[in-house]
Amino acid sequence: MEVKSKVQALSSLRKIPKINEKKIHLDSLKLFNRLIIFAQRDMTVETSLVYELTPFPLSLFSNKDQKMNKANKAGFSKTSLKELTDPLDLTNQSCSTLVVDGGWLLYMVKWEQGQTWQEIANSYLSYVQCLGRRSQKTIVVFDGYSRSPKDHDHIRRTKKSCCDLQIRPDMIHWTPRAKFLDNTNNKSELIHLLSSTFRKHNITVEQCDNDADTSIVREALATATDDSVEVRAEDADVLVMLVHHIPSTNHPLFFTTSKGFYDVRRIREALSERERCYLLFCHAFTGCDTVSTIAGHGKTTLFDRFCAGDIDEHMDIFLDTQATKDAVIQAGTTIFQYIYHAPGTALGEIRHNMFSRKAAAGLIKPETLPPTEGAAAQHSLRAYLQTQDWILLQSMSLNPSDYGWTLGVHGYEPVPTLDPMAPEELLQFTSCNCNGDCSNRRCSCKRNSVKCISACGVCKGISCKNCGHDGGESGEDSEIDS
């Protein structure tokens, strides 16, 4: 049977980069180093490094799955926020209101085989009632799972496929919890049942259209104006927003995780004025669920550098709700120059300088180089979009399609860059393995009107008449004479 007639594996359906309208299966690391070698022909390495030379900018995207680099949000919140104060003991202290992150709640209750869905819902009810035993009012905020930039992170978290299932209270479940919850449609079905069960027992339920983080913070801040509030969540984004937005006049506001209880106001007071001002921007630009982290640059280290540096006017652009896209891109590019210790130097030049320093060490890893201008622009737009959502406490406050995202079949996908991967002339993958002097058209390089280079098998672009040295001219004359 011909290969084209055989059934393909599901893995072949993943997004594959194209060159000249043809899909290619290439390892980005090998592709980068191969293109660097081919740059010897018609251009310099310096001019070629203005391009990424890989299907995805590896300083921002993973070579394994082409997804954005995942940030260590938990490490950042622990080092830069939680460790500024000592955990509290709230065992015997009551709060007026408890606000629970519904996305976290879904994974906190074990399911037993043979249970009906109503029995599972009752288990969640008992768990929430236990959480709220010290509170007069409990509010559970669920995600909406409609189209948003969080789609990218939801896909990355999916490990086990599961079809869409309809659930009824009297129906017995047989699907493992992890597999069932990997499908967002199934989550929505379960949330509908839980919401109905909770409301019957005087537990307030709010389901958002998109991401619940901003709604959790908005609900907590509104309630804290009248009485004490406890927020139960594990998401660093929620803590960062609470620290940024809580006013000094509010009643006590506590953030509770599996590690302990934290006073949000004390954390805010432990930060300097500059740190409080730029906390949201730093958390977004250095990586979160909708913005990639920068390879080789930790969030905590960059947060300290940003707050100690002299780039205020550029960070202020990301806090400006009226900033233009051009201003955001320019500010983001300047910040990348600052990250790589080369203020005022074009990113393409920084890439070449770093490449030259690392070349003597052996194989170059492209993720250690800064992103190109085009990749940095898309990263900056995504960071601005997320910062504005957090400032306004409104998910999807701007159109993601205008800020580094494109709407695909499976939801919003990040735009790596709008620039071509490499110059057209570099994409002519031609090298020879001639035993002769490469002076006639039997040489594949000569036949394609390109010079031999170090990637050629025998001549290595040095010992033939088709290399870039003086001998190349005589090679062309000999062919004419023959």
One Martini backbone bead per residue (centre of mass of N, CA, C, O) as a GRO file, in nm:
protein
  482
    1MET     BB    1   0.097   0.036   0.021
    2GLU     BB    2   0.070   0.351   0.003
    3VAL     BB    3   0.139   0.606   0.207
    4LYS     BB    4  -0.103   0.800   0.119
    5SER     BB    5  -0.322   0.554   0.198
    6LYS     BB    6  -0.267   0.576   0.484
    7VAL     BB    7  -0.329   0.603   0.805
    8GLN     BB    8  -0.310   0.864   1.018
    9ALA     BB    9  -0.200   1.001   1.280
   10LEU     BB   10  -0.306   1.237   1.506
   11SER     BB   11  -0.027   1.391   1.524
   12SER     BB   12  -0.047   1.503   1.218
   13LEU     BB   13  -0.267   1.742   1.294
   14ARG     BB   14  -0.076   1.930   1.375
   15LYS     BB   15   0.085   2.211   1.366
   16ILE     BB   16   0.270   2.301   1.066
   17PRO     BB   17   0.514   2.428   0.915
   18LYS     BB   18   0.587   2.642   0.630
   19ILE     BB   19   0.751   2.607   0.301
   20ASN     BB   20   0.642   2.697   0.018
   21GLU     BB   21   0.354   2.555   0.095
   22LYS     BB   22   0.513   2.335   0.270
   23LYS     BB   23   0.521   2.091   0.485
   24ILE     BB   24   0.729   2.058   0.782
   25HIS     BB   25   0.969   1.834   0.952
   26LEU     BB   26   1.142   2.009   1.206
   27ASP     BB   27   1.409   2.084   1.388
   28SER     BB   28   1.485   2.385   1.514
   29LEU     BB   29   1.784   2.349   1.586
   30LYS     BB   30   1.877   2.236   1.312
   31LEU     BB   31   1.769   2.462   1.136
   32PHE     BB   32   1.931   2.695   1.248
   33ASN     BB   33   2.222   2.575   1.190
   34ARG     BB   34   2.176   2.542   0.886
   35LEU     BB   35   2.115   2.838   0.811
   36ILE     BB   36   2.386   2.951   0.904
   37ILE     BB   37   2.551   2.803   0.690
   38PHE     BB   38   2.389   2.918   0.436
   39ALA     BB   39   2.473   3.224   0.488
   40GLN     BB   40   2.751   3.210   0.325
   41ARG     BB   41   2.661   3.280   0.041
   42ASP     BB   42   2.464   3.581   0.020
   43MET     BB   43   2.532   3.635   0.327
   44THR     BB   44   2.540   3.726   0.644
   45VAL     BB   45   2.494   3.647   0.967
   46GLU     BB   46   2.389   3.923   1.055
   47THR     BB   47   2.147   3.942   0.848
   48SER     BB   48   2.012   3.663   0.924
   49LEU     BB   49   1.955   3.739   1.242
   50VAL     BB   50   1.696   3.910   1.189
   51TYR     BB   51   1.598   3.630   1.188
   52GLU     BB   52   1.498   3.342   1.341
   53LEU     BB   53   1.537   3.049   1.181
   54THR     BB   54   1.251   2.959   1.287
   55PRO     BB   55   0.920   2.879   1.319
   56PHE     BB   56   0.986   2.968   1.620
   57PRO     BB   57   1.043   3.162   1.890
   58LEU     BB   58   1.256   3.018   2.128
   59SER     BB   59   1.245   3.249   2.352
   60LEU     BB   60   0.901   3.194   2.367
   61PHE     BB   61   0.907   2.896   2.254
   62SER     BB   62   0.861   2.562   2.228
   63ASN     BB   63   1.014   2.289   2.064
   64LYS     BB   64   0.809   2.056   2.138
   65ASP     BB   65   0.492   2.222   2.105
   66GLN     BB   66   0.472   2.537   2.022
   67LYS     BB   67   0.444   2.668   2.292
   68MET     BB   68   0.443   2.872   2.529
   69ASN     BB   69   0.627   2.961   2.772
   70LYS     BB   70   0.623   2.863   3.095
   71ALA     BB   71   0.551   3.004   3.392
   72ASN     BB   72   0.663   3.074   3.733
   73LYS     BB   73   0.423   3.184   3.932
   74ALA     BB   74   0.464   3.055   4.210
   75GLY     BB   75   0.755   3.153   4.255
   76PHE     BB   76   0.694   3.455   4.238
   77SER     BB   77   0.478   3.480   4.467
   78LYS     BB   78   0.665   3.374   4.688
   79THR     BB   79   0.920   3.563   4.662
   80SER     BB   80   0.769   3.860   4.602
   81LEU     BB   81   0.523   3.819   4.831
   82LYS     BB   82   0.483   3.599   5.061
   83GLU     BB   83   0.781   3.645   5.198
   84LEU     BB   84   0.715   3.939   5.321
   85THR     BB   85   0.533   3.758   5.506
   86ASP     BB   86   0.367   3.602   5.751
   87PRO     BB   87   0.175   3.365   5.822
   88LEU     BB   88  -0.144   3.301   5.928
   89ASP     BB   89  -0.395   3.242   6.194
   90LEU     BB   90  -0.749   3.154   6.108
   91THR     BB   91  -0.899   2.935   6.272
   92ASN     BB   92  -1.057   3.156   6.490
   93GLN     BB   93  -1.132   3.336   6.239
   94SER     BB   94  -1.368   3.542   6.103
   95CYS     BB   95  -1.558   3.594   5.798
   96SER     BB   96  -1.794   3.730   5.612
   97THR     BB   97  -1.645   3.639   5.333
   98LEU     BB   98  -1.629   3.382   5.076
   99VAL     BB   99  -1.405   3.338   4.798
  100VAL     BB  100  -1.423   3.104   4.526
  101ASP     BB  101  -1.239   2.916   4.307
  102GLY     BB  102  -1.385   2.713   4.073
  103GLY     BB  103  -1.143   2.592   3.918
  104TRP     BB  104  -1.012   2.472   4.174
  105LEU     BB  105  -1.256   2.308   4.291
  106LEU     BB  106  -1.287   2.077   4.074
  107TYR     BB  107  -1.000   1.933   4.200
  108MET     BB  108  -1.085   1.878   4.529
  109VAL     BB  109  -1.270   1.628   4.451
  110LYS     BB  110  -1.346   1.306   4.488
  111TRP     BB  111  -1.419   1.021   4.289
  112GLU     BB  112  -1.650   0.759   4.281
  113GLN     BB  113  -1.729   0.469   4.180
  114GLY     BB  114  -2.088   0.471   4.120
  115GLN     BB  115  -2.167   0.748   4.120
  116THR     BB  116  -2.361   1.001   4.106
  117TRP     BB  117  -2.386   1.326   4.014
  118GLN     BB  118  -2.529   1.416   4.274
  119GLU     BB  119  -2.321   1.299   4.471
  120ILE     BB  120  -2.093   1.472   4.368
  121ALA     BB  121  -2.227   1.745   4.424
  122ASN     BB  122  -2.249   1.691   4.735
  123SER     BB  123  -1.945   1.684   4.782
  124TYR     BB  124  -1.896   1.976   4.702
  125LEU     BB  125  -2.085   2.100   4.910
  126SER     BB  126  -1.933   1.999   5.162
  127TYR     BB  127  -1.666   2.140   5.097
  128VAL     BB  128  -1.773   2.434   5.094
  129GLN     BB  129  -1.895   2.431   5.379
  130CYS     BB  130  -1.621   2.388   5.515
  131LEU     BB  131  -1.483   2.646   5.411
  132GLY     BB  132  -1.748   2.831   5.526
  133ARG     BB  133  -1.765   2.798   5.848
  134ARG     BB  134  -1.642   3.111   5.909
  135SER     BB  135  -1.880   3.217   5.725
  136GLN     BB  136  -2.169   3.391   5.619
  137LYS     BB  137  -2.056   3.396   5.315
  138THR     BB  138  -2.070   3.233   4.985
  139ILE     BB  139  -1.857   3.252   4.688
  140VAL     BB  140  -1.875   3.117   4.356
  141VAL     BB  141  -1.634   3.127   4.083
  142PHE     BB  142  -1.672   3.067   3.742
  143ASP     BB  143  -1.592   2.973   3.449
  144GLY     BB  144  -1.689   2.998   3.094
  145TYR     BB  145  -1.521   2.887   2.832
  146SER     BB  146  -1.483   3.088   2.627
  147ARG     BB  147  -1.342   3.276   2.407
  148SER     BB  148  -0.984   3.303   2.470
  149PRO     BB  149  -0.648   3.324   2.550
  150LYS     BB  150  -0.678   3.066   2.741
  151ASP     BB  151  -0.688   2.839   2.530
  152HIS     BB  152  -0.386   2.776   2.517
  153ASP     BB  153  -0.366   2.668   2.812
  154HIS     BB  154  -0.584   2.450   2.797
  155ILE     BB  155  -0.440   2.278   2.583
  156ARG     BB  156  -0.177   2.228   2.741
  157ARG     BB  157  -0.329   2.077   2.988
  158THR     BB  158  -0.411   1.862   2.801
  159LYS     BB  159  -0.387   1.488   2.832
  160LYS     BB  160  -0.691   1.379   2.799
  161SER     BB  161  -0.923   1.246   2.606
  162CYS     BB  162  -1.274   1.364   2.567
  163CYS     BB  163  -1.586   1.348   2.522
  164ASP     BB  164  -1.891   1.461   2.508
  165LEU     BB  165  -2.100   1.500   2.801
  166GLN     BB  166  -2.400   1.408   2.952
  167ILE     BB  167  -2.564   1.511   3.256
  168ARG     BB  168  -2.733   1.353   3.533
  169PRO     BB  169  -2.821   1.316   3.853
  170ASP     BB  170  -2.898   0.986   3.808
  171MET     BB  171  -2.626   0.938   3.682
  172ILE     BB  172  -2.366   0.726   3.628
  173HIS     BB  173  -2.029   0.736   3.661
  174TRP     BB  174  -1.709   0.635   3.458
  175THR     BB  175  -1.528   0.879   3.438
  176PRO     BB  176  -1.253   1.012   3.499
  177ARG     BB  177  -1.182   1.315   3.618
  178ALA     BB  178  -0.940   1.407   3.445
  179LYS     BB  179  -1.071   1.338   3.172
  180PHE     BB  180  -1.334   1.501   3.198
  181LEU     BB  181  -1.184   1.793   3.260
  182ASP     BB  182  -1.036   1.818   2.970
  183ASN     BB  183  -1.327   1.910   2.896
  184THR     BB  184  -1.496   2.206   2.871
  185ASN     BB  185  -1.787   2.100   2.827
  186ASN     BB  186  -1.792   1.926   3.083
  187LYS     BB  187  -1.749   2.150   3.283
  188SER     BB  188  -2.010   2.302   3.218
  189GLU     BB  189  -2.201   2.076   3.308
  190LEU     BB  190  -2.104   2.061   3.602
  191ILE     BB  191  -2.150   2.359   3.678
  192HIS     BB  192  -2.455   2.352   3.644
  193LEU     BB  193  -2.505   2.147   3.874
  194LEU     BB  194  -2.357   2.296   4.104
  195SER     BB  195  -2.515   2.559   4.096
  196SER     BB  196  -2.789   2.436   4.172
  197THR     BB  197  -2.697   2.313   4.444
  198PHE     BB  198  -2.587   2.568   4.584
  199ARG     BB  199  -2.842   2.752   4.572
  200LYS     BB  200  -3.019   2.562   4.758
  201HIS     BB  201  -2.779   2.646   4.997
  202ASN     BB  202  -2.699   2.959   4.991
  203ILE     BB  203  -2.495   2.974   4.746
  204THR     BB  204  -2.314   3.179   4.566
  205VAL     BB  205  -2.319   3.214   4.201
  206GLU     BB  206  -2.061   3.277   3.948
  207GLN     BB  207  -2.062   3.308   3.589
  208CYS     BB  208  -1.855   3.360   3.343
  209ASP     BB  209  -1.760   3.419   3.019
  210ASN     BB  210  -1.464   3.374   3.108
  211ASP     BB  211  -1.242   3.460   3.307
  212ALA     BB  212  -1.241   3.458   3.674
  213ASP     BB  213  -1.022   3.637   3.809
  214THR     BB  214  -1.146   3.926   3.788
  215SER     BB  215  -1.411   3.852   3.942
  216ILE     BB  216  -1.289   3.772   4.209
  217VAL     BB  217  -1.160   4.047   4.271
  218ARG     BB  218  -1.410   4.224   4.240
  219GLU     BB  219  -1.577   4.082   4.463
  220ALA     BB  220  -1.377   4.121   4.699
  221LEU     BB  221  -1.355   4.434   4.693
  222ALA     BB  222  -1.656   4.498   4.729
  223THR     BB  223  -1.684   4.350   5.009
  224ALA     BB  224  -1.435   4.493   5.168
  225THR     BB  225  -1.587   4.770   5.225
  226ASP     BB  226  -1.763   4.626   5.480
  227ASP     BB  227  -1.581   4.358   5.517
  228SER     BB  228  -1.440   4.072   5.564
  229VAL     BB  229  -1.213   3.873   5.346
  230GLU     BB  230  -1.191   3.552   5.173
  231VAL     BB  231  -0.957   3.400   4.946
  232ARG     BB  232  -0.986   3.094   4.751
  233ALA     BB  233  -0.668   3.021   4.607
  234GLU     BB  234  -0.381   2.940   4.361
  235ASP     BB  235  -0.356   3.199   4.195
  236ALA     BB  236  -0.130   3.447   4.123
  237ASP     BB  237  -0.309   3.651   3.974
  238VAL     BB  238  -0.497   3.716   4.211
  239LEU     BB  239  -0.285   3.828   4.407
  240VAL     BB  240  -0.175   4.055   4.229
  241MET     BB  241  -0.443   4.210   4.202
  242LEU     BB  242  -0.497   4.256   4.503
  243VAL     BB  243  -0.238   4.415   4.564
  244HIS     BB  244  -0.295   4.647   4.358
  245HIS     BB  245  -0.614   4.728   4.443
  246ILE     BB  246  -0.598   4.762   4.736
  247PRO     BB  247  -0.706   4.965   4.968
  248SER     BB  248  -0.643   5.120   5.278
  249THR     BB  249  -0.969   5.123   5.367
  250ASN     BB  250  -1.007   4.841   5.390
  251HIS     BB  251  -1.082   4.559   5.495
  252PRO     BB  252  -0.992   4.265   5.556
  253LEU     BB  253  -0.768   4.068   5.332
  254PHE     BB  254  -0.756   3.727   5.240
  255PHE     BB  255  -0.516   3.476   5.129
  256THR     BB  256  -0.580   3.134   5.039
  257THR     BB  257  -0.387   2.841   5.071
  258SER     BB  258  -0.221   2.541   5.118
  259LYS     BB  259   0.015   2.715   5.283
  260GLY     BB  260  -0.189   2.957   5.376
  261PHE     BB  261  -0.223   3.277   5.528
  262TYR     BB  262  -0.283   3.612   5.384
  263ASP     BB  263  -0.214   3.954   5.402
  264VAL     BB  264  -0.258   4.176   5.156
  265ARG     BB  265  -0.178   4.448   5.290
  266ARG     BB  266   0.101   4.363   5.392
  267ILE     BB  267   0.220   4.307   5.117
  268ARG     BB  268   0.185   4.590   5.002
  269GLU     BB  269   0.354   4.739   5.229
  270ALA     BB  270   0.627   4.575   5.157
  271LEU     BB  271   0.623   4.736   4.913
  272SER     BB  272   0.718   4.946   4.699
  273GLU     BB  273   0.605   5.190   4.503
  274ARG     BB  274   0.721   5.073   4.236
  275GLU     BB  275   0.622   4.781   4.272
  276ARG     BB  276   0.321   4.850   4.282
  277CYS     BB  277   0.304   4.994   4.004
  278TYR     BB  278   0.462   4.736   3.828
  279LEU     BB  279   0.340   4.455   3.887
  280LEU     BB  280   0.151   4.389   3.649
  281PHE     BB  281   0.351   4.423   3.421
  282CYS     BB  282   0.571   4.224   3.513
  283HIS     BB  283   0.387   3.973   3.521
  284ALA     BB  284   0.316   3.982   3.218
  285PHE     BB  285   0.593   4.016   3.060
  286THR     BB  286   0.734   3.752   3.216
  287GLY     BB  287   0.473   3.573   3.252
  288CYS     BB  288   0.179   3.377   3.175
  289ASP     BB  289  -0.098   3.233   3.043
  290THR     BB  290  -0.079   3.471   2.785
  291VAL     BB  291   0.239   3.484   2.837
  292SER     BB  292   0.556   3.443   2.774
  293THR     BB  293   0.841   3.342   2.870
  294ILE     BB  294   1.187   3.415   2.899
  295ALA     BB  295   1.451   3.265   2.812
  296GLY     BB  296   1.667   3.278   3.094
  297HIS     BB  297   1.433   3.462   3.250
  298GLY     BB  298   1.327   3.534   3.543
  299LYS     BB  299   1.076   3.684   3.710
  300THR     BB  300   1.216   3.785   3.967
  301THR     BB  301   1.463   3.915   3.834
  302LEU     BB  302   1.306   4.113   3.649
  303PHE     BB  303   1.150   4.261   3.868
  304ASP     BB  304   1.401   4.382   4.004
  305ARG     BB  305   1.513   4.527   3.753
  306PHE     BB  306   1.273   4.707   3.678
  307CYS     BB  307   1.253   4.852   3.967
  308ALA     BB  308   1.574   4.953   3.940
  309GLY     BB  309   1.543   5.099   3.687
  310ASP     BB  310   1.526   5.326   3.374
  311ILE     BB  311   1.198   5.246   3.238
  312ASP     BB  312   0.931   5.398   3.303
  313GLU     BB  313   0.821   5.515   3.030
  314HIS     BB  314   0.777   5.223   2.911
  315MET     BB  315   0.595   5.097   3.133
  316ASP     BB  316   0.367   5.316   3.119
  317ILE     BB  317   0.241   5.223   2.850
  318PHE     BB  318   0.106   4.958   2.979
  319LEU     BB  319  -0.082   5.150   3.176
  320ASP     BB  320  -0.212   5.276   2.924
  321THR     BB  321  -0.537   5.279   2.793
  322GLN     BB  322  -0.440   5.478   2.525
  323ALA     BB  323  -0.241   5.317   2.384
  324THR     BB  324  -0.069   5.244   2.117
  325LYS     BB  325   0.065   4.997   1.931
  326ASP     BB  326   0.329   5.140   1.855
  327ALA     BB  327   0.407   5.216   2.146
  328VAL     BB  328   0.417   4.928   2.257
  329ILE     BB  329   0.633   4.814   2.066
  330GLN     BB  330   0.856   5.015   2.132
  331ALA     BB  331   0.865   4.962   2.437
  332GLY     BB  332   0.917   4.654   2.422
  333THR     BB  333   1.186   4.669   2.271
  334THR     BB  334   1.337   4.832   2.486
  335ILE     BB  335   1.303   4.618   2.711
  336PHE     BB  336   1.462   4.397   2.567
  337GLN     BB  337   1.728   4.552   2.560
  338TYR     BB  338   1.749   4.562   2.869
  339ILE     BB  339   1.752   4.257   2.928
  340TYR     BB  340   2.024   4.231   2.721
  341HIS     BB  341   2.225   4.471   2.788
  342ALA     BB  342   2.132   4.680   2.515
  343PRO     BB  343   2.081   4.982   2.493
  344GLY     BB  344   1.995   5.098   2.164
  345THR     BB  345   1.997   4.807   2.038
  346ALA     BB  346   1.932   4.610   1.805
  347LEU     BB  347   1.816   4.292   1.805
  348GLY     BB  348   1.985   4.186   1.567
  349GLU     BB  349   2.259   4.275   1.690
  350ILE     BB  350   2.236   4.118   1.952
  351ARG     BB  351   2.222   3.840   1.823
  352HIS     BB  352   2.502   3.855   1.688
  353ASN     BB  353   2.676   3.908   1.938
  354MET     BB  354   2.591   3.651   2.092
  355PHE     BB  355   2.670   3.450   1.873
  356SER     BB  356   2.973   3.517   1.867
  357ARG     BB  357   3.030   3.441   2.167
  358LYS     BB  358   2.905   3.134   2.140
  359ALA     BB  359   3.051   2.989   1.899
  360ALA     BB  360   3.308   2.871   2.053
  361ALA     BB  361   3.127   2.657   2.230
  362GLY     BB  362   2.944   2.569   1.978
  363LEU     BB  363   2.637   2.494   1.984
  364ILE     BB  364   2.363   2.683   1.911
  365LYS     BB  365   2.107   2.824   2.110
  366PRO     BB  366   1.835   3.006   2.015
  367GLU     BB  367   1.700   3.065   2.306
  368THR     BB  368   1.949   3.260   2.398
  369LEU     BB  369   1.831   3.453   2.211
  370PRO     BB  370   1.677   3.706   2.112
  371PRO     BB  371   1.423   3.831   1.977
  372THR     BB  372   1.281   3.959   1.731
  373GLU     BB  373   1.106   4.225   1.638
  374GLY     BB  374   0.843   4.066   1.569
  375ALA     BB  375   0.824   3.893   1.831
  376ALA     BB  376   0.833   4.131   2.035
  377ALA     BB  377   0.572   4.267   1.940
  378GLN     BB  378   0.371   4.035   2.012
  379HIS     BB  379   0.446   4.015   2.308
  380SER     BB  380   0.370   4.309   2.384
  381LEU     BB  381   0.069   4.292   2.308
  382ARG     BB  382  -0.004   4.067   2.510
  383ALA     BB  383   0.088   4.221   2.764
  384TYR     BB  384  -0.105   4.459   2.732
  385LEU     BB  385  -0.372   4.306   2.738
  386GLN     BB  386  -0.332   4.181   3.023
  387THR     BB  387  -0.288   4.442   3.182
  388GLN     BB  388  -0.566   4.567   3.116
  389ASP     BB  389  -0.741   4.351   3.243
  390TRP     BB  390  -0.625   4.397   3.534
  391ILE     BB  391  -0.688   4.698   3.564
  392LEU     BB  392  -1.009   4.668   3.480
  393LEU     BB  393  -1.134   4.396   3.559
  394GLN     BB  394  -1.150   4.273   3.242
  395SER     BB  395  -1.226   4.047   3.032
  396MET     BB  396  -1.177   4.128   2.716
  397SER     BB  397  -1.119   4.450   2.680
  398LEU     BB  398  -0.988   4.351   2.416
  399ASN     BB  399  -0.899   4.259   2.102
  400PRO     BB  400  -0.698   3.993   2.045
  401SER     BB  401  -0.656   4.025   1.727
  402ASP     BB  402  -0.487   4.309   1.795
  403TYR     BB  403  -0.296   4.138   2.036
  404GLY     BB  404  -0.135   3.854   1.936
  405TRP     BB  405  -0.398   3.715   1.805
  406THR     BB  406  -0.570   3.419   1.672
  407LEU     BB  407  -0.855   3.271   1.528
  408GLY     BB  408  -0.920   2.936   1.549
  409VAL     BB  409  -1.045   2.624   1.575
  410HIS     BB  410  -0.936   2.612   1.903
  411GLY     BB  411  -0.903   2.915   1.913
  412TYR     BB  412  -0.678   3.102   2.054
  413GLU     BB  413  -0.369   3.205   1.896
  414PRO     BB  414  -0.052   3.277   1.887
  415VAL     BB  415   0.161   3.517   1.744
  416PRO     BB  416   0.484   3.492   1.680
  417THR     BB  417   0.504   3.628   1.379
  418LEU     BB  418   0.504   3.839   1.076
  419ASP     BB  419   0.763   3.734   0.987
  420PRO     BB  420   0.981   3.571   0.830
  421MET     BB  421   1.190   3.314   0.902
  422ALA     BB  422   1.349   3.366   0.623
  423PRO     BB  423   1.515   3.411   0.366
  424GLU     BB  424   1.464   3.289   0.058
  425GLU     BB  425   1.767   3.203  -0.005
  426LEU     BB  426   1.789   3.010   0.254
  427LEU     BB  427   1.558   2.793   0.150
  428GLN     BB  428   1.787   2.665  -0.031
  429PHE     BB  429   1.855   2.328   0.012
  430THR     BB  430   2.187   2.323  -0.098
  431SER     BB  431   2.412   2.044  -0.153
  432CYS     BB  432   2.714   1.873  -0.195
  433ASN     BB  433   2.911   1.547  -0.303
  434CYS     BB  434   3.166   1.592  -0.458
  435ASN     BB  435   3.471   1.456  -0.621
  436GLY     BB  436   3.528   1.705  -0.761
  437ASP     BB  437   3.547   2.064  -0.860
  438CYS     BB  438   3.261   2.197  -0.924
  439SER     BB  439   3.261   2.298  -1.255
  440ASN     BB  440   2.982   2.161  -1.311
  441ARG     BB  441   2.637   2.050  -1.341
  442ARG     BB  442   2.679   1.798  -1.152
  443CYS     BB  443   2.664   2.009  -0.950
  444SER     BB  444   2.414   2.116  -0.746
  445CYS     BB  445   2.513   2.401  -0.691
  446LYS     BB  446   2.575   2.487  -0.982
  447ARG     BB  447   2.285   2.423  -1.095
  448ASN     BB  448   2.160   2.644  -0.867
  449SER     BB  449   2.345   2.900  -0.848
  450VAL     BB  450   2.546   2.816  -0.605
  451LYS     BB  451   2.757   2.806  -0.352
  452CYS     BB  452   2.982   2.654  -0.184
  453ILE     BB  453   3.000   2.503   0.141
  454SER     BB  454   3.055   2.361   0.453
  455ALA     BB  455   2.811   2.145   0.394
  456CYS     BB  456   2.976   2.011   0.202
  457GLY     BB  457   3.118   1.706   0.184
  458VAL     BB  458   3.417   1.758   0.047
  459CYS     BB  459   3.497   2.071  -0.010
  460LYS     BB  460   3.365   2.286   0.203
  461GLY     BB  461   3.400   2.555   0.023
  462ILE     BB  462   3.733   2.543  -0.063
  463SER     BB  463   3.831   2.287  -0.274
  464CYS     BB  464   3.699   2.459  -0.526
  465LYS     BB  465   3.534   2.623  -0.820
  466ASN     BB  466   3.252   2.702  -0.624
  467CYS     BB  467   3.351   2.914  -0.447
  468GLY     BB  468   3.408   3.233  -0.275
  469HIS     BB  469   3.668   3.251  -0.424
  470ASP     BB  470   3.883   3.304  -0.675
  471GLY     BB  471   3.832   3.017  -0.804
  472GLY     BB  472   3.534   3.064  -0.903
  473GLU     BB  473   3.588   3.213  -1.173
  474SER     BB  474   3.747   2.984  -1.316
  475GLY     BB  475   3.513   2.784  -1.310
  476GLU     BB  476   3.332   2.943  -1.508
  477ASP     BB  477   3.531   2.951  -1.749
  478SER     BB  478   3.565   2.642  -1.790
  479GLU     BB  479   3.268   2.593  -1.868
  480ILE     BB  480   3.267   2.767  -2.121
  481ASP     BB  481   3.500   2.631  -2.273
  482SER     BB  482   3.354   2.343  -2.275
   0.00000   0.00000   0.00000
